[in-house]
Amino acid sequence: LSQSTMEPCCEPLKWTQPLQLPRAGSGEDFLWSQPCSFQDREVYGHSASVVRNTVWVLGGKNQAGKRISVHCFCPKTLTWSDRTPKDRHAPCARWGHSVCQADDSLLVIGGFDSKHNLRDAWCLDTEDGSFTELCDDLLVFGAYHSAVFDDSTSRVTLFGGQCCVNGPYEYYNDVHVLHYDPDEDVEGWVPVPVKGIAPAARAQHCAVLVGDQMVVYGGANATRQFNDVWSLDVRHFSWQELRPVCGRAPPVELGLREQHFRVKSCRSILALHQMKLLVLGAATGHGVAAAPKRYGLYVFDLERREWKTAPVIHQGVLWRGNAAGWVSRCAKSGEELWVHGGHLGDDNQPRQIVLRLQTGLSQLVRQTVRGISALPHENLKLVFSFLSGSVADLI
């Protein structure tokens, strides 16, 4: 059979609302709660980071208040708490900022507010919820850049971003470094000369740290979106494009019109599973601005440089640009990919949805397994361990 007609070895992944999530040992479904100040409006351009099994959601467009909003989510009990700072010594409200984790602290960099391109850097102590300003000298004003923190060198590496200049936007492909040590004074950002051919200037891209490599996916400029993958050596600062040898990359729009004072939300959600990138983006035809868009889950193998598409049942779930996402573990159901907020428009879609990354076997595989039941016990264990793995393993 051709690949297009062969039934996948696993059932498609299904979206779930938190209201329907049973928890191991509870015997019932949790009814998730939220502060009255949260999720009552369309929020996007925020960030989500997991620190010690707690999800910290910072900022976002359309959040209330003059200071950056801080909300904590417990995946185990499905409850929210409002940790928004009350004093003046905290970052202003913002969206499109970058966040990276340094031990139990979160470093918050730049972003937009309603009037300014920001370039400040702050440290959020997740132990007591306090903020400390680190510096305000980033040469790249603006938002939607990406940043990673390398524990071995105590350095933050930041790439790209965009700045509003009297209406139109400028896009960057510069690399800047900030040395951060909680026991030392912060000296400020330093631009870094890079080796090799650099990615095109862009914003709204995603990045993760894999060893000593900052892996960057996607993004957009004023006229097109990107679905390429790049690797920056954060020790020697040399670029390399990770061109796929096979498979189809996530679809993107190529013919965009430049907009003044408006950002077309297109940033995907990126997660790392072993040596594979999980990209949750829009599922449409290549180069076609089709509507409505749905979520698509794509996997890029960093070692084989192959793209694959995971089977997902959409269940009416519409894609939202610049949503925040995170992966958490549940004792019973394994890994779960959570999506919160996002930019779409007026609709009745839940503000929070979940995609379980564990899936059962398809009917074809179950019938096949019955036919090999005569195999020795150890061989059967090997077959089932392969067939019942996570979605990244299955495809």
N, C-alpha and C positions, 0 to 999 in steps of 0.2 A: 504494500500500500504506500501511496505517497504520503509525505508528512502532513499535507493539508487534509487528508481524509482519515488518518489514523487517530483513533480515540486516545486522548492523553491517559497516562498511567494514574493520574489522580483526578478526583472530582474538582470542579472549579472552585476557587475561593469565593466566599460570600461575605458581603457587607452586613454589619450588625449595628443596631443602635444600642448604646449603653444600657437602656432600660431593659433590654432583653438578655443581658449578660449574667448567667449564673456563675457563682464562684464556688470553688472546691470547698467542701465541708460546710457550706452555709445552709444548704437545703432549700434556698430560695433565691430569687433574683433581687439584687440590690436596686433600690430606687436612687439614682444618683442625684446629689444635691448640688446647689450652686449658690454663691452669694448673689444678693439681689442686684448688685452693681455689675454683674458679669453675664455675658452672653445674651443681653437684651438688645444687642445691636450687631450689625455686620462688622466683624473684626477680621483684619488681615494685615499682613506685613509684620506680624508678631513673631516671637521665637519660643521654642520649647526645648528644654534641656532636662535630662534625667540625672539627678544627684541623689545617691543613696535611696533609690526606689521611690523618690518623690519627683514629680514633674513640675518644673518651674516655668511658667508661661509669663513672658515679659512683653509689655508694650502692645502696640498694634494700632492701626488706623481706626478711628471711631471709638476709642476707649475714652472714658470720662476722666476728668481731673487734669490738673496742671503737672503732676508728677507721673513718672512712668508707672504703669499699672503692674502689679506683681500678684499672680495667683498661683497657688499650689494645688496640685491634683494628686490624690492617692489612688493608684490603679487597683489596689486590693479592695478598698471599701467604696470606690467610685464616689468620692466626696471631694469638693473644692473648698479651699479656704482663701480668704482675701488677705494678702500680706503687703498691700500697697503702702509705701512709706508715707507718714503723715508730716514729717518735718521738711524743711527747705533743703537740707543737705542730702539731696537725691537727684538723679537725672530728671530732666524735664520729660514730659510725655513725648513719645516718639514712635516711629515705625520704620521698617526697612533697615534696622540696625543689625549688626553682626554680634554673635555671642559665641564664646568658646569656653570650655571648662578647664580650670586649673586646680587640681585637687578638688576640694569642696567649695571652691569659689567659682563664680561666673563673671567673665570679663565682657562688658557691654561696650560696643564701639559704634559711634556715629549714628546715622539715621536721618530721617526727616522729622521736623515738626510742621506746624501749619504755616510757618513763616521762614524757616531757616534750613540750610544744609548744615548738619552737625558734624563735628570732628573730634568730640571729646571721648574719653575712655574712662570707664568706671569699673570698680570691683564690687560685686555683690557677695557678701559673706552669707552663705546659706545656713550657717549655724544660728545667727541672730537676726538675719534679714537686713543688716545695715549696709549702706553704700559708702564707698570711699572713692573720691575722684583721683585718677592716676595722672592724667595729662590732658591737654587740649591743644595739641600741635600736629595732628595728622595732616599731612599735605594734601590728602584727597578729601575734600569736603563732600558730604553726601551720604548715600545709602546703597543698600543692596549689593554690598561687597561680600566677601567671605573671609573667615579667619579660622585658623587652627592654632592650638597650643601644643608645643613639644616639651614634654616634661624633662627630657634628657638635657636640653639646652636652655630651658626656662625662657623660651622665646615664642612670641605671638607672630605669626606670619599672616599678612593680610593681602588679598589680591582683588583688583578690579574695583567696580563701583560706578555710580553715576551721580552727577551734580546738576541741579536745575540752575540754568544761567538765563535769567530774565525770560523764562518760558520754555525754550528748548533745553535738552539735556546733553551734557558732555559725558562720554564714557571713557573708562580707563582700563589699562592692562598693566598698571604698575604694581610692584611688589614692595611692601613696607614691613619693617620688623620692629617689634617692641620687646625689650627685655623686661620680664616680670618676675620678681622674687618678692614675696610678702615681707621679707626681712631686710630688703634694700630699697633705696629710693629709686623711683622710676625716672629714667633720663629722657624719655620721649621717643617718638617714632623716628626711624632711620630708613630712607629709601635705599633699596638694594639693587645694584646692577645685576642682570641675569644673563645667563648663557643660553644659546640656542634660539630657535624661532619661538616666539611667545604667542599665546592665544590672541585672537582678536579682542579688542577692547569690548567690555561687556559688563552687565550687571544682572542681578537676579539669578546668578548661578549658585551651585551648591558645592560644598567641599568637605572632605573627611581626611583625616590623617591616617595613613597606612604605613607603619614603620617610620621611615624618614622621608616619606613621600606625601605631599599634599595633592590629593586627587581631586580634580575640579571637573564638574559636569555641567553642561548646558549654559543657560543664560540667554540674554537678548541685548540688542542695541536698538536704535531708533527704527530700523528698517527690517530687522529679521531676528528670528530666534535661533538658538544653537542646540545641537544634540551631540556635540563632540566631547571626548574625554581627554583630559590632559593630566600630566604628572609633573609636579615641581619638587625637585630635591631640595629640602629645606636646610640641608647642611652646606651644599655647594651652589645652590640656587641656579640649577639648570633645568630647562623645560624639555619635555618630551611629549609628543602627541601619541596617545594610545589608540591607534587606528584599528577598528574592528576588522578581523579577517573573515568573519561570516556573521550572518544574522542581520536583522533590521533594527536600526536604532529607533528610539521613540519619535513619533511624528512631531514636526514643528511647523510653524507658519513662517513663510519667507517674505511675503510681500506686505510688510507692515507700513502704515502711514505714520509719519512723525507727528506726535501730539505734544502740544505745549501745556505745561503744568499738569500733565496727566501721565501716569505710568500704566501701561497695559500689563496687568498682572499675569505672569506666566511661570513663576518659579515653581519647580517641582519639589517634592520631598525626597530626601536622599538618606539611605541607611546602609550600613556595612554589615554583611553576613559572611564571616570568614574572609575569603578573598573575592567576594562578589558584591557588586553594588546593586542595591535595590532602589529603583527609581520609580516613584509614584507620580505619574504625569498625566497629561491629557491623551485620550485614545481617539484619534481621528485619522483620516487619510493623510498620507504624506503630502505636505505643502498645501493642504486644503483647510481653509478656515471654516470648518463645518460646525453647525450648531444643531442641537445641544451637544456639548462635549461630555464624555464620561471619563472616569478614572481608569487608567491602564497601569498595570504593574509590569515593569521591565527589569531584567537582570543582565548585568554586564560582568562577565568573568574576567577579572583582571589578569589572570595567568594565561588563559587561552585567548583572550580578547574576542569574545563572542557575545553577541546580544541574543537574548531569548525573551519571549513574552509569556507571562504566567496566565493561565486561564482564570478569569474572574467573572462572576455573575454580577452584573451591575445593579439589578434590583431598583432601578430608577434613581440611583445615586449620581448626581451631576458633579462634574469636575469644578474645583474652585482654585483659582490661582492664588499664590502667596498664602496658602494655608500653613499652619504649623503642624508638625507631626513628630511622633516618637515611637520607638519600639519598646514594649515592656513584656515581661515574662509572667505568665500565670501558671501556677502549679499543675492545674488540670489540663488547660487547653494549649499550653506552650506559648510561643511568641505571638504577640498581637501588635499590629501596626495601627496606631491611633491617628486620626486626622481631626484637627480642631480649627474651626473658622474657615476663612478663605473668602475671596472676592468673586462674587458672581452677579448679584443683583437681587431683586425681589423674588422670593420663592419660599416655599414651606419646608425646605430640606432641613433636617436636623443639623445643628451647629457642631455636633460631634458624632463621628462614626468610627467603626472599628472593623479591621480586616484581620481575621485570624490566619496566621501563616502556617497552620497545621491543617491538613486536609485528609479526608478518607480516600480509600481506593475506589477506582471506577468499577463499574459492573464488568467490563471486559477483563480487568486485572483480577477481580475476584474469581471469575470463571477460570482464568488461566491458572491461578494459584491452586484451585481445587484439582486441576489436572496434574499438578506436580507434588501432590501431597505425599507421594511415595519417596520423596527425597529424604536423605538422612537429616536428623534434627539440626545439626550445625549448618547445613546448607539452607534449610528453611529459615533459620534465624538470619542468615545473610540476606536472603531474598526480601524478607519482611523489613529488615532494617533499612534496606535501600528504598523500598516502595513507600514506606510510611514516614519518611523524613520531612524536613521543612520544604517549603515551596522552592527555595533556591537549590536544594539538593535534587528535587524531583525534575527540574527542567534543566 
